[in-house]
Amino acid sequence: MPRKMKNNETGSIVEVHKHICTRGFWEFYIIDNKVDSDIREAVVMGSVVERGDVCMSEIKPFIITQSSNLTGVMPAPGWEWVK
């Protein structure tokens, strides 16, 4: 089930559909619902937190966890979960 996440600085709200963590401990909060697309929009938490496009086939070999159940997932730094 999607969950809404708000940027504390800008106030922008996105709907997160999936959370992915890779071996390098980068986290991807997938914010579009294009299931059949290789390019997905996400909030990415790496060395910085930014919003942009992610090529799913490029990160696939490095994924260690992924879930659409976001109840136990912390929001990205500088963001918060909202109703």
Secondary structure as GFF3:
##gff-version 3
##sequence-region A 1 83
A	DSSP	beta_strand	3	7	.	.	.	ID=ss1
A	DSSP	beta_strand	13	16	.	.	.	ID=ss2
A	DSSP	beta_strand	18	22	.	.	.	ID=ss3
A	DSSP	beta_strand	27	30	.	.	.	ID=ss4
A	DSSP	beta_strand	39	45	.	.	.	ID=ss5
A	DSSP	beta_strand	49	55	.	.	.	ID=ss6
A	DSSP	alpha_helix	56	59	.	.	.	ID=ss7
A	DSSP	three_ten_helix	60	62	.	.	.	ID=ss8
A	DSSP	beta_strand	63	67	.	.	.	ID=ss9
A	DSSP	beta_strand	79	82	.	.	.	ID=ss10
###
